[in-house]
Amino acid sequence: MPAEKYTWQATPEVRSFARLFAHIVDDNNGACAAMAGVTPAPARLDTGSATDGWAANKMPKADLEKALADSVALCNKAFAAVDQTNMMEMQGRRTKIGALIYNTSHINEHYGNLVTYLRLNGMVPPSSAPRGAGELGNLGSKEIGKLGTGDYLRAVAGSTRDARQPGRSHPATTATVNTKGGDGDGTSDGHLIESDHE
């Protein structure tokens, strides 16, 4: 996502792209810090309010990327510290293994948000981009949809994924976003309800 799109949000009720990253960072740090031997956990990034402004929306992209990388490194340490001998020990309100399972499912959940945000901005998420496509892997879904079948199949040649059905170009994508619910912070998580993407 380009830096100028980091404050983009699907609706006023859902987090911006920057706030989603900050939320993931905060949860990684909260779930993993103590198990990784870091106390207190790093300061939260997703702070502020709609009235006063959200701190994450004011952060440079490079700072958010570094915070995300640092939080993943922290979780890597936490995962390495948990084994069969200590996985059932309590860590806050969950067992250690339970906290790590929660963290993994939470990140997967919000990756779904990020995929939706990318697609709503005409971009193809990394998990859906053609493998081995070179520059074609950087095209948005609208551009890929304009490729002829032969060009598309050549783009995915050598891919570990199948090249879809011959005779079909990359499908257009539409998505419906849930704007109700959330984590109790007054905003929705913007969860994808349905998509016509394969």
Backbone as a printed PyTorch tensor [residue, N CA C, xyz], in Angstrom:
tensor([[[  0.8670,  -1.1660,   0.0000],
         [  0.0000,   0.0000,   0.0000],
         [  0.9120,   1.2270,   0.0000]],

        [[  0.6960,   2.1370,  -0.9290],
         [  1.5060,   3.3560,  -0.9370],
         [  1.2690,   4.1870,   0.3260]],

        [[  2.2930,   4.9200,   0.7420],
         [  2.2170,   5.7110,   1.9740],
         [  1.0300,   6.6630,   1.9720]],

        [[  0.7060,   7.2390,   0.8270],
         [ -0.3960,   8.2100,   0.7730],
         [ -1.7660,   7.5610,   0.9960]],

        [[ -1.8240,   6.2360,   0.9640],
         [ -3.0870,   5.5200,   1.2000],
         [ -3.1980,   5.0000,   2.6340]],

        [[ -2.2030,   5.2300,   3.4750],
         [ -2.2160,   4.6610,   4.8150],
         [ -3.3660,   5.1690,   5.6780]],

        [[ -3.8840,   6.3400,   5.4120],
         [ -5.0110,   6.8390,   6.2020],
         [ -6.3490,   6.4960,   5.5540]],

        [[ -6.3260,   5.7620,   4.4400],
         [ -7.5600,   5.3570,   3.7710],
         [ -8.3220,   4.3800,   4.6540]],

        [[ -9.6360,   4.5370,   4.6770],
         [-10.5070,   3.5980,   5.3750],
         [-11.7670,   3.4190,   4.5530]],

        [[-12.3180,   2.2070,   4.5970],
         [-13.4760,   1.8720,   3.7660],
         [-14.6910,   2.7260,   4.1060]],

        [[-14.9160,   2.9670,   5.3880],
         [-15.9990,   3.8230,   5.8620],
         [-15.4730,   4.5580,   7.0870]],

        [[-16.1350,   5.6240,   7.5120],
         [-15.6560,   6.3390,   8.7050],
         [-15.6720,   5.4820,   9.9730]],

        [[-16.4560,   4.4090,   9.9810],
         [-16.5870,   3.5920,  11.1910],
         [-15.4830,   2.5430,  11.3450]],

        [[-14.6700,   2.3270,  10.3360],
         [-13.6590,   1.2720,  10.4130],
         [-12.2550,   1.8630,  10.5030]],

        [[-11.3130,   1.0710,  10.9400],
         [ -9.9320,   1.5280,  11.0610],
         [ -9.3310,   1.8450,   9.6960]],

        [[ -8.4080,   2.7870,   9.6990],
         [ -7.6190,   3.0670,   8.5000],
         [ -6.6000,   1.9400,   8.3250]],

        [[ -5.9550,   1.9310,   7.1610],
         [ -4.9000,   0.9600,   6.9060],
         [ -3.8150,   1.0790,   7.9830]],

        [[ -3.3960,   2.3090,   8.2970],
         [ -2.3700,   2.5400,   9.3200],
         [ -2.8330,   2.0260,  10.6750]],

        [[ -4.0860,   2.2750,  11.0320],
         [ -4.5910,   1.8270,  12.3260],
         [ -4.6780,   0.3060,  12.4000]],

        [[ -4.9790,  -0.3520,  11.2690],
         [ -4.9820,  -1.8190,  11.2850],
         [ -3.5850,  -2.3450,  11.6030]],

        [[ -2.5610,  -1.7640,  10.9570],
         [ -1.1940,  -2.1830,  11.2590],
         [ -0.8580,  -1.9020,  12.7200]],

        [[ -1.2230,  -0.7250,  13.2100],
         [ -0.9420,  -0.3830,  14.6120],
         [ -1.6590,  -1.3520,  15.5520]],

        [[ -2.8900,  -1.7180,  15.2330],
         [ -3.6540,  -2.6590,  16.0520],
         [ -2.9640,  -4.0220,  16.0880]],

        [[ -2.4740,  -4.4790,  14.9440],
         [ -1.7510,  -5.7550,  14.8760],
         [ -0.4820,  -5.6690,  15.7240]],

        [[  0.2460,  -4.5610,  15.5890],
         [  1.4660,  -4.3620,  16.3840],
         [  1.1290,  -4.4120,  17.8710]],

        [[  0.0960,  -3.6720,  18.2770],
         [ -0.2930,  -3.6470,  19.6930],
         [ -0.6390,  -5.0350,  20.1980]],

        [[ -1.3780,  -5.7970,  19.4050],
         [ -1.7780,  -7.1200,  19.8540],
         [ -0.5850,  -8.0740,  19.8830]],

        [[  0.2960,  -7.9910,  18.8780],
         [  1.5120,  -8.8070,  18.9230],
         [  2.2900,  -8.5170,  20.2010]],

        [[  2.5060,  -7.2300,  20.4700],
         [  3.2660,  -6.8500,  21.6620],
         [  2.5710,  -7.3070,  22.9410]],

        [[  1.2580,  -7.1330,  23.0110],
         [  0.5170,  -7.5360,  24.1990],
         [  0.5240,  -9.0330,  24.4190]],

        [[  0.4040,  -9.8070,  23.3460],
         [  0.3500, -11.2640,  23.4670],
         [  1.7260, -11.8800,  23.6900]],

        [[  2.7730, -11.2490,  23.1670],
         [  4.0790, -11.9040,  23.1190],
         [  5.1470, -11.3400,  24.0490]],

        [[  5.0090, -10.1060,  24.4950],
         [  6.0930,  -9.4530,  25.2410],
         [  6.5200, -10.2390,  26.4760]],

        [[  5.5920, -10.5610,  27.3520],
         [  5.9630, -11.2400,  28.6050],
         [  6.6030, -12.5920,  28.3280]],

        [[  6.0570, -13.3480,  27.3600],
         [  6.6350, -14.6560,  27.0440],
         [  8.0230, -14.5210,  26.4460]],

        [[  8.2910, -13.3810,  25.8080],
         [  9.6060, -13.1280,  25.2190],
         [ 10.5610, -12.4940,  26.2270]],

        [[ 10.0860, -12.2750,  27.4530],
         [ 10.9270, -11.7010,  28.4970],
         [ 11.0160, -10.1870,  28.4580]],

        [[ 10.0590,  -9.5330,  27.8150],
         [ 10.0520,  -8.0720,  27.7120],
         [  8.9180,  -7.5210,  28.5670]],

        [[  9.2690,  -6.8300,  29.6400],
         [  8.2620,  -6.1750,  30.4740],
         [  8.7600,  -4.7780,  30.8390]],

        [[  7.9110,  -3.8000,  30.7920],
         [  6.5420,  -3.8850,  30.2860],
         [  6.5400,  -4.0140,  28.7660]],

        [[  5.3810,  -4.3410,  28.2220],
         [  5.2340,  -4.4290,  26.7630],
         [  5.4700,  -3.0520,  26.1520]],

        [[  5.9200,  -3.0020,  24.9090],
         [  6.0860,  -1.7100,  24.2410],
         [  4.7870,  -0.8950,  24.2640]],

        [[  4.9290,   0.4190,  24.2000],
         [  3.7680,   1.3190,  24.2250],
         [  2.8390,   1.0460,  23.0470]],

        [[  1.5600,   1.2440,  23.2980],
         [  0.5440,   1.0460,  22.2490],
         [  0.6530,   2.1230,  21.1770]],

        [[  0.3480,   1.7390,  19.9380],
         [  0.3700,   2.6660,  18.8050],
         [ -1.0270,   3.1430,  18.4020]],

        [[ -2.0180,   2.2450,  18.5370],
         [ -3.3780,   2.5800,  18.0870],
         [ -4.0910,   3.3370,  19.1990]],

        [[ -3.6740,   4.5750,  19.3930],
         [ -4.2470,   5.4130,  20.4370],
         [ -4.8570,   6.6560,  19.8180]],

        [[ -5.6360,   7.3560,  20.5920],
         [ -6.2810,   8.5740,  20.1230],
         [ -7.7730,   8.3710,  19.9970]],

        [[ -8.3910,   9.2270,  19.1940],
         [ -9.8390,   9.1360,  18.9890],
         [-10.1860,   9.7740,  17.6570]],

        [[-11.4070,   9.5260,  17.2240],
         [-11.8680,  10.1380,  15.9770],
         [-11.9010,  11.6560,  16.1170]],

        [[-12.1790,  12.1420,  17.3130],
         [-12.2490,  13.5870,  17.5610],
         [-10.8710,  14.2300,  17.5570]],

        [[ -9.9390,  13.6170,  18.2910],
         [ -8.5990,  14.1920,  18.4550],
         [ -7.6040,  13.7060,  17.4110]],

        [[ -7.9700,  12.6890,  16.6630],
         [ -7.0620,  12.1050,  15.6780],
         [ -6.4020,  10.8550,  16.2190]],

        [[ -6.1000,   9.9570,  15.3310],
         [ -5.4890,   8.6850,  15.6930],
         [ -3.9840,   8.7800,  15.5010]],

        [[ -3.2280,   8.3580,  16.4930],
         [ -1.7640,   8.4510,  16.4510],
         [ -1.1940,   7.7090,  15.2410]],

        [[ -1.7130,   6.5310,  14.9400],
         [ -1.1810,   5.7300,  13.8330],
         [ -1.3300,   6.4410,  12.4950]],

        [[ -2.4010,   7.2140,  12.3380],
         [ -2.6150,   7.9270,  11.0740],
         [ -1.5780,   9.0170,  10.8360]],

        [[ -0.8780,   9.4020,  11.8910],
         [  0.1370,  10.4520,  11.7860],
         [  1.5580,   9.8870,  11.6810]],

        [[  1.6830,   8.5690,  11.8110],
         [  3.0060,   7.9380,  11.7830],
         [  3.4770,   7.7430,  10.3470]],

        [[  4.7640,   7.9620,  10.0850],
         [  5.2990,   7.6480,   8.7560],
         [  5.2120,   6.1470,   8.4810]],

        [[  5.0500,   5.7910,   7.2260],
         [  4.9540,   4.3920,   6.8360],
         [  6.1660,   3.6040,   7.3490]],

        [[  7.3570,   4.1610,   7.2320],
         [  8.5720,   3.4590,   7.6730],
         [  8.5220,   3.1300,   9.1650]],

        [[  7.9690,   4.0250,   9.9690],
         [  7.8580,   3.7760,  11.4140],
         [  6.8740,   2.6430,  11.7040]],

        [[  5.7550,   2.6160,  10.9680],
         [  4.7940,   1.5230,  11.1500],
         [  5.4010,   0.1980,  10.7020]],

        [[  6.1200,   0.2060,   9.5850],
         [  6.7580,  -1.0210,   9.1130],
         [  7.7720,  -1.5360,  10.1360]],

        [[  8.5700,  -0.6300,  10.7140],
         [  9.5550,  -1.0350,  11.7250],
         [  8.8550,  -1.5840,  12.9650]],

        [[  7.7970,  -0.9160,  13.4060],
         [  7.0530,  -1.3890,  14.5780],
         [  6.4710,  -2.7720,  14.3210]],

        [[  5.9590,  -3.0030,  13.1090],
         [  5.4110,  -4.3130,  12.7670],
         [  6.5250,  -5.3630,  12.7830]],

        [[  7.6570,  -5.0550,  12.1660],
         [  8.7780,  -6.0000,  12.1470],
         [  9.2580,  -6.3020,  13.5630]],

        [[  9.3560,  -5.2720,  14.4060],
         [  9.7780,  -5.4750,  15.8010],
         [  8.7840,  -6.3400,  16.5590]],

        [[  7.4910,  -6.1380,  16.3190],
         [  6.4770,  -6.9330,  17.0270],
         [  6.5040,  -8.3830,  16.5710]],

        [[  6.7780,  -8.6130,  15.2940],
         [  6.8940,  -9.9890,  14.7890],
         [  8.1350, -10.6540,  15.3900]],

        [[  9.2390,  -9.9170,  15.4840],
         [ 10.4500, -10.4570,  16.1140],
         [ 10.1820, -10.8230,  17.5800]],

        [[  9.4100,  -9.9940,  18.2620],
         [  9.0370, -10.2740,  19.6510],
         [  8.2260, -11.5630,  19.7340]],

        [[  7.2770, -11.7160,  18.8210],
         [  6.4630, -12.9400,  18.8080],
         [  7.3000, -14.1590,  18.4300]],

        [[  8.2790, -13.9860,  17.5450],
         [  9.1620, -15.1060,  17.2190],
         [  9.8890, -15.5890,  18.4730]],

        [[ 10.3230, -14.6460,  19.3160],
         [ 10.9720, -15.0070,  20.5810],
         [  9.9860, -15.7310,  21.4960]],

        [[  8.7520, -15.2480,  21.5380],
         [  7.7370, -15.8780,  22.3850],
         [  7.4570, -17.3020,  21.9120]],

        [[  7.2920, -17.4880,  20.6110],
         [  7.0420, -18.8290,  20.0810],
         [  8.2100, -19.7540,  20.4080]],

        [[  9.4380, -19.2450,  20.3080],
         [ 10.6200, -20.0550,  20.6010],
         [ 10.7120, -20.4180,  22.0820]],

        [[ 10.1310, -19.5960,  22.9440],
         [ 10.2110, -19.8260,  24.3940],
         [  9.1700, -20.8140,  24.9040]],

        [[  8.1830, -21.1520,  24.0860],
         [  7.1020, -22.0410,  24.5190],
         [  7.3510, -23.4330,  23.9560]],

        [[  7.2950, -24.4200,  24.8400],
         [  7.4810, -25.8080,  24.4170],
         [  6.5090, -26.6990,  25.1840]],

        [[  6.6540, -28.0040,  25.0330],
         [  5.7250, -28.9430,  25.6750],
         [  5.7720, -28.8780,  27.1960]],

        [[  6.8840, -28.4350,  27.7450],
         [  6.9880, -28.4110,  29.2040],
         [  6.3020, -27.2010,  29.8370]],

        [[  6.1120, -26.1210,  29.0790],
         [  5.5360, -24.9110,  29.6860],
         [  4.3010, -24.3710,  28.9610]],

        [[  3.8760, -25.0380,  27.9240],
         [  2.7930, -24.4810,  27.1060],
         [  1.4600, -24.3480,  27.8440]],

        [[  1.2500, -25.1310,  28.9030],
         [ -0.0160, -25.0600,  29.6270],
         [  0.0420, -24.1150,  30.8280]],

        [[  1.1900, -23.4800,  31.0510],
         [  1.2910, -22.4820,  32.1170],
         [  0.4410, -21.2790,  31.7430]],

        [[ -0.1560, -20.6600,  32.7410],
         [ -0.9780, -19.4820,  32.4940],
         [ -0.1130, -18.2720,  32.1590]],

        [[ -0.5750, -17.5290,  31.1840],
         [  0.0490, -16.2690,  30.7910],
         [ -1.0920, -15.2670,  30.7400]],

        [[ -1.3080, -14.5510,  31.8410],
         [ -2.4840, -13.6980,  31.9160],
         [ -3.7230, -14.5530,  32.0480]],

        [[ -4.7050, -14.3370,  31.1990],
         [ -5.9560, -15.0980,  31.2920],
         [ -5.9870, -16.3310,  30.3980]],

        [[ -4.8820, -16.5870,  29.6680],
         [ -4.8020, -17.7440,  28.7860],
         [ -3.5590, -18.5630,  29.1380]],

        [[ -3.5420, -19.8060,  28.6650],
         [ -2.3010, -20.5650,  28.7340],
         [ -1.3390, -19.9600,  27.7230]],

        [[ -0.0630, -20.2770,  27.8570],
         [  0.9180, -19.7410,  26.9130],
         [  0.5860, -20.1590,  25.4890]],

        [[  0.2800, -21.4420,  25.3040],
         [ -0.0490, -21.9000,  23.9530],
         [ -1.3510, -21.2640,  23.4850]],

        [[ -2.2910, -21.0680,  24.4080],
         [ -3.5530, -20.4010,  24.0550],
         [ -3.3290, -18.9740,  23.5970]],

        [[ -2.4200, -18.2590,  24.2500],
         [ -2.1070, -16.8850,  23.8570],
         [ -1.4900, -16.8450,  22.4720]],

        [[ -0.6290, -17.8170,  22.1680],
         [  0.0060, -17.8460,  20.8500],
         [ -0.9910, -18.2440,  19.7630]],

        [[ -1.8830, -19.1630,  20.0820],
         [ -2.9300, -19.5400,  19.1200],
         [ -3.8460, -18.3450,  18.8680]],

        [[ -4.2400, -17.6610,  19.9360],
         [ -5.0630, -16.4570,  19.7730],
         [ -4.3510, -15.4440,  18.8830]],

        [[ -3.0740, -15.1970,  19.1590],
         [ -2.3210, -14.2090,  18.3940],
         [ -2.2890, -14.5710,  16.9100]],

        [[ -2.0570, -15.8380,  16.6100],
         [ -2.0180, -16.2880,  15.2130],
         [ -3.3700, -16.0960,  14.5360]],

        [[ -4.4430, -16.4820,  15.2070],
         [ -5.7710, -16.3310,  14.5930],
         [ -6.1290, -14.8550,  14.4350]],

        [[ -5.7150, -14.0220,  15.3860],
         [ -5.9880, -12.5860,  15.3110],
         [ -5.2930, -11.9630,  14.1120]],

        [[ -4.0340, -12.3180,  13.8970],
         [ -3.2990, -11.7830,  12.7510],
         [ -3.9490, -12.2460,  11.4480]],

        [[ -4.3470, -13.5140,  11.3880],
         [ -5.0220, -14.0050,  10.1810],
         [ -6.3140, -13.2440,   9.9260]],

        [[ -7.0500, -12.9780,  10.9790],
         [ -8.3060, -12.2250,  10.8660],
         [ -8.0470, -10.8450,  10.2530]],

        [[ -7.0330, -10.1670,  10.7560],
         [ -6.7660,  -8.8240,  10.2600],
         [ -6.0370,  -8.8230,   8.9210]],

        [[ -5.3790,  -9.9140,   8.5700],
         [ -4.8670, -10.0140,   7.2050],
         [ -6.0510,  -9.9730,   6.2390]],

        [[ -7.1610, -10.6000,   6.6330],
         [ -8.3770, -10.5320,   5.8190],
         [ -8.8500,  -9.0980,   5.6400]],

        [[ -8.7610,  -8.2800,   6.6900],
         [ -9.0980,  -6.8600,   6.5620],
         [ -8.1870,  -6.1820,   5.5570]],

        [[ -6.8870,  -6.4400,   5.6910],
         [ -5.9100,  -5.7990,   4.8130],
         [ -6.1230,  -6.2080,   3.3550]],

        [[ -6.4590,  -7.4860,   3.1260],
         [ -6.7580,  -7.9480,   1.7700],
         [ -7.9480,  -7.1760,   1.2080]],

        [[ -8.9820,  -7.0140,   2.0170],
         [-10.1590,  -6.2700,   1.5760],
         [ -9.7850,  -4.8410,   1.2250]],

        [[ -8.9970,  -4.1940,   2.0830],
         [ -8.5820,  -2.8100,   1.8360],
         [ -7.7790,  -2.7060,   0.5450]],

        [[ -6.8580,  -3.6430,   0.3210],
         [ -6.0700,  -3.6240,  -0.9120],
         [ -6.9910,  -3.7650,  -2.1240]],

        [[ -7.9010,  -4.7190,  -2.0690],
         [ -8.7960,  -4.9490,  -3.2140],
         [ -9.7270,  -3.7640,  -3.4570]],

        [[-10.2020,  -3.1360,  -2.3950],
         [-11.0540,  -1.9580,  -2.5710],
         [-10.2830,  -0.7940,  -3.1880]],

        [[ -8.9520,  -0.8620,  -3.1280],
         [ -8.0960,   0.1490,  -3.7470],
         [ -7.5010,  -0.3440,  -5.0670]],

        [[ -8.0760,  -1.4260,  -5.6160],
         [ -7.6530,  -1.9260,  -6.9190],
         [ -6.3120,  -2.6240,  -6.9280]],

        [[ -5.8580,  -3.1230,  -5.7600],
         [ -4.5630,  -3.8010,  -5.6790],
         [ -4.7680,  -5.2820,  -5.3800]],

        [[ -3.7950,  -6.0830,  -5.8140],
         [ -3.8310,  -7.5160,  -5.5580],
         [ -2.9830,  -7.8090,  -4.3300]],

        [[ -3.5440,  -8.4810,  -3.3170],
         [ -2.7590,  -8.8030,  -2.1280],
         [ -1.6510,  -9.7990,  -2.4570]],

        [[ -0.5740,  -9.7850,  -1.6730],
         [  0.5560, -10.6780,  -1.9470],
         [  0.1700, -12.1530,  -2.0520]],

        [[ -0.7740, -12.5950,  -1.2390],
         [ -1.1550, -14.0090,  -1.2650],
         [ -1.9170, -14.3950,  -2.5230]],

        [[ -2.4160, -13.4130,  -3.2690],
         [ -3.1600, -13.6870,  -4.4980],
         [ -2.3990, -13.3040,  -5.7530]],

        [[ -1.2840, -12.6070,  -5.5980],
         [ -0.5220, -12.1550,  -6.7620],
         [  0.0670, -13.3480,  -7.4910]],

        [[  0.1210, -13.2780,  -8.8100],
         [  0.7310, -14.3760,  -9.5690],
         [  2.1750, -14.5960,  -9.1270]],

        [[  2.5540, -15.8550,  -8.9760],
         [  3.9250, -16.1840,  -8.5930],
         [  4.7920, -16.1870,  -9.8500]],

        [[  5.9940, -15.7200,  -9.7190],
         [  6.9130, -15.7130, -10.8500],
         [  6.5140, -14.7440, -11.9360]],

        [[  5.7080, -13.7430, -11.6030],
         [  5.1740, -12.8520, -12.6230],
         [  6.0580, -11.6530, -12.9010]],

        [[  7.1330, -11.4890, -12.1730],
         [  7.9690, -10.3090, -12.3800],
         [  7.1560,  -9.0580, -12.1650]],

        [[  7.2300,  -8.1360, -13.0860],
         [  6.5090,  -6.8720, -12.9510],
         [  4.9970,  -7.0670, -12.9580]],

        [[  4.5110,  -8.1310, -13.5710],
         [  3.0660,  -8.3600, -13.5820],
         [  2.5260,  -8.5870, -12.1740]],

        [[  3.3710,  -9.0670, -11.2840],
         [  2.9400,  -9.2840,  -9.9080],
         [  2.6010,  -7.9960,  -9.1930]],

        [[  3.0190,  -6.8490,  -9.7320],
         [  2.7360,  -5.5560,  -9.1220],
         [  1.4730,  -4.9080,  -9.6730]],

        [[  0.8200,  -5.5490, -10.6150],
         [ -0.3820,  -4.9680, -11.1990],
         [ -1.5640,  -5.1000, -10.2480]],

        [[ -2.4820,  -4.1570, -10.3130],
         [ -3.7150,  -4.2410,  -9.5520],
         [ -4.6920,  -5.1830, -10.2250]],

        [[ -5.7840,  -5.5220,  -9.5340],
         [ -6.7460,  -6.4830, -10.0760],
         [ -7.3910,  -5.9790, -11.3660]],

        [[ -7.5920,  -4.6610, -11.4850],
         [ -8.1910,  -4.1340, -12.7060],
         [ -7.2700,  -4.3440, -13.8980]],

        [[ -5.9510,  -4.1050, -13.6880],
         [ -4.9960,  -4.2950, -14.7730],
         [ -4.8610,  -5.7710, -15.1410]],

        [[ -4.8450,  -6.6400, -14.1190],
         [ -4.7370,  -8.0700, -14.3990],
         [ -5.9730,  -8.5440, -15.1570]],

        [[ -7.1380,  -7.9970, -14.8050],
         [ -8.3740,  -8.3660, -15.4890],
         [ -8.3620,  -8.0080, -16.9590]],

        [[ -7.5420,  -7.0340, -17.3560],
         [ -7.4450,  -6.6140, -18.7570],
         [ -6.4920,  -7.4780, -19.5590]],

        [[ -5.6710,  -8.2810, -18.8880],
         [ -4.7300,  -9.1420, -19.5950],
         [ -5.4830, -10.2080, -20.3650]],

        [[ -4.9800, -10.5530, -21.5200],
         [ -5.5040, -11.6990, -22.2440],
         [ -5.1220, -12.9640, -21.5020]],

        [[ -5.8540, -14.0360, -21.7680],
         [ -5.5890, -15.2890, -21.0710],
         [ -4.1530, -15.7430, -21.2690]],

        [[ -3.6420, -15.6320, -22.4890],
         [ -2.2670, -16.0600, -22.7650],
         [ -1.2730, -15.2830, -21.9300]],

        [[ -1.4420, -13.9390, -21.8450],
         [ -0.5370, -13.1180, -21.0400],
         [ -0.6300, -13.5060, -19.5730]],

        [[ -1.8520, -13.7510, -19.1150],
         [ -2.0370, -14.1060, -17.7130],
         [ -1.3730, -15.4500, -17.4190]],

        [[ -1.5770, -16.4350, -18.3070],
         [ -0.9800, -17.7440, -18.0780],
         [  0.5400, -17.6690, -18.1300]],

        [[  1.0840, -16.8510, -19.0230],
         [  2.5350, -16.6670, -19.0600],
         [  3.0230, -16.0140, -17.7690]],

        [[  2.2210, -15.1110, -17.2210],
         [  2.6040, -14.4210, -15.9910],
         [  2.7140, -15.3820, -14.8200]],

        [[  1.8760, -16.4040, -14.7890],
         [  1.9100, -17.3300, -13.6670],
         [  2.7100, -18.5920, -13.9730]],

        [[  3.3140, -18.6540, -15.1640],
         [  4.1310, -19.8230, -15.5130],
         [  5.2300, -19.9780, -14.4760]],

        [[  5.4400, -21.1700, -14.0600],
         [  6.4530, -21.4170, -13.0490],
         [  5.9320, -21.2100, -11.6430]],

        [[  4.6660, -20.8340, -11.5170],
         [  4.0680, -20.5850, -10.2210],
         [  3.8090, -21.8950,  -9.5020]],

        [[  3.7910, -21.8280,  -8.1730],
         [  3.4210, -23.0090,  -7.4000],
         [  1.9020, -23.1400,  -7.3220]],

        [[  1.1960, -22.1100,  -7.7710],
         [ -0.2640, -22.1430,  -7.8000],
         [ -0.7190, -22.5180,  -9.1920]],

        [[ -1.9290, -23.0640,  -9.3170],
         [ -2.4020, -23.3710, -10.6540],
         [ -2.7250, -22.0690, -11.3770]],

        [[ -2.8150, -22.1310, -12.6730],
         [ -3.0270, -20.9350, -13.4870],
         [ -4.5020, -20.7130, -13.7730]],

        [[ -5.3610, -21.1610, -12.8730],
         [ -6.8060, -21.0490, -13.0180],
         [ -7.2530, -21.8180, -14.2610]],

        [[ -8.4720, -21.6810, -14.6280],
         [ -8.9800, -22.4410, -15.7530],
         [ -8.6010, -21.7610, -17.0620]],

        [[ -8.0890, -22.5410, -18.0540],
         [ -7.7800, -21.9290, -19.3480],
         [ -9.0100, -21.2370, -19.9100]],

        [[ -8.7820, -20.1260, -20.5830],
         [ -9.8890, -19.3950, -21.1950],
         [-10.4940, -18.3480, -20.2950]],

        [[-10.0040, -18.2310, -19.0570],
         [-10.5400, -17.2390, -18.1250],
         [ -9.4580, -16.2420, -17.7780]],

        [[ -9.8390, -14.9840, -17.7540],
         [ -8.9040, -13.9860, -17.2430],
         [ -9.1230, -13.8630, -15.7390]],

        [[ -8.2580, -13.1200, -15.0660],
         [ -8.3750, -12.9320, -13.6160],
         [ -9.7220, -12.3000, -13.3070]],

        [[-10.4790, -12.8400, -12.3480],
         [-11.8120, -12.3020, -12.0690],
         [-11.7620, -10.9270, -11.4110]],

        [[-12.7600, -10.1460, -11.7160],
         [-12.9320,  -8.8780, -10.9930],
         [-13.3290,  -9.2120,  -9.5690]],

        [[-13.0850,  -8.3130,  -8.6690],
         [-13.3730,  -8.5810,  -7.2650],
         [-14.3110,  -7.5270,  -6.7120]],

        [[-15.3070,  -7.9750,  -5.9770],
         [-16.1300,  -7.0630,  -5.2020],
         [-16.1290,  -7.5710,  -3.7770]],

        [[-16.3650,  -6.6970,  -2.8510],
         [-16.3490,  -7.0960,  -1.4510],
         [-17.4060,  -6.3370,  -0.6810]],

        [[-17.9350,  -6.9680,   0.3530],
         [-18.8560,  -6.3260,   1.2730],
         [-18.1600,  -6.2640,   2.6200]],

        [[-18.1460,  -5.1050,   3.2460],
         [-17.4250,  -4.9150,   4.4980],
         [-18.4110,  -4.7210,   5.6380]],

        [[-18.1800,  -5.4370,   6.7420],
         [-18.9850,  -5.2870,   7.9440],
         [-18.5650,  -4.0050,   8.6500]],

        [[-19.4960,  -3.1080,   8.8580],
         [-19.1710,  -1.8580,   9.5510],
         [-19.7880,  -1.8170,  10.9410]],

        [[-20.2070,  -2.9710,  11.4420],
         [-20.7670,  -3.0360,  12.7890],
         [-19.8590,  -3.9290,  13.6300]],

        [[-19.8690,  -3.7640,  14.9100],
         [-19.0750,  -4.6160,  15.7770],
         [-17.7650,  -3.9660,  16.1320]],

        [[-16.7390,  -4.7660,  16.2760],
         [-15.4250,  -4.2360,  16.5920],
         [-14.9060,  -4.7750,  17.8960]],

        [[-13.8640,  -4.1530,  18.3820],
         [-13.1890,  -4.6030,  19.5880],
         [-13.6000,  -3.7990,  20.8140]],

        [[-14.7210,  -3.1110,  20.7550],
         [-15.1690,  -2.3320,  21.8910],
         [-14.5360,  -0.9550,  21.9430]],

        [[-13.8160,  -0.5870,  20.8620],
         [-13.1870,   0.7380,  20.8550],
         [-14.0180,   1.7460,  20.0700]],

        [[-15.2440,   1.3600,  19.7340],
         [-16.1280,   2.2900,  19.0330],
         [-15.9600,   2.2540,  17.5260]],

        [[-15.0490,   1.4080,  17.0300],
         [-14.8820,   1.2790,  15.5890],
         [-15.0570,  -0.1720,  15.2060]],

        [[-15.4280,  -0.3880,  13.9660],
         [-15.5460,  -1.7430,  13.4640],
         [-14.1870,  -2.2130,  12.9940]],

        [[-14.0100,  -3.5260,  12.9540],
         [-12.7870,  -4.0860,  12.4050],
         [-12.8310,  -4.0960,  10.8800]],

        [[-14.0010,  -3.8350,  10.2750],
         [-14.1040,  -3.8440,   8.8240],
         [-13.9440,  -5.2400,   8.2470]],

        [[-14.4850,  -6.2560,   8.9270],
         [-14.3280,  -7.6220,   8.4680],
         [-15.0260,  -7.8360,   7.1350]],

        [[-14.3780,  -8.6090,   6.2750],
         [-14.9570,  -8.9870,   5.0050],
         [-16.1150,  -9.9350,   5.2650]],

        [[-17.2900,  -9.6260,   4.7230],
         [-18.4360, -10.4960,   4.8750],
         [-18.4860, -11.4650,   3.6970]],

        [[-18.3170, -10.9400,   2.4970],
         [-18.3580, -11.8100,   1.3240],
         [-17.5190, -11.2090,   0.2300]],

        [[-17.0720, -12.0710,  -0.6480],
         [-16.2600, -11.6300,  -1.7680],
         [-16.4860, -12.5920,  -2.9130]],

        [[-16.4030, -12.0750,  -4.1340],
         [-16.5340, -12.9790,  -5.2720],
         [-15.1700, -13.4130,  -5.7740]],

        [[-14.1060, -13.0710,  -5.0280],
         [-12.7610, -13.4880,  -5.4280],
         [-12.5650, -14.9520,  -5.1170]],

        [[-11.9100, -15.6650,  -6.0300],
         [-11.6450, -17.0900,  -5.7970],
         [-10.3990, -17.2480,  -4.9830]]])
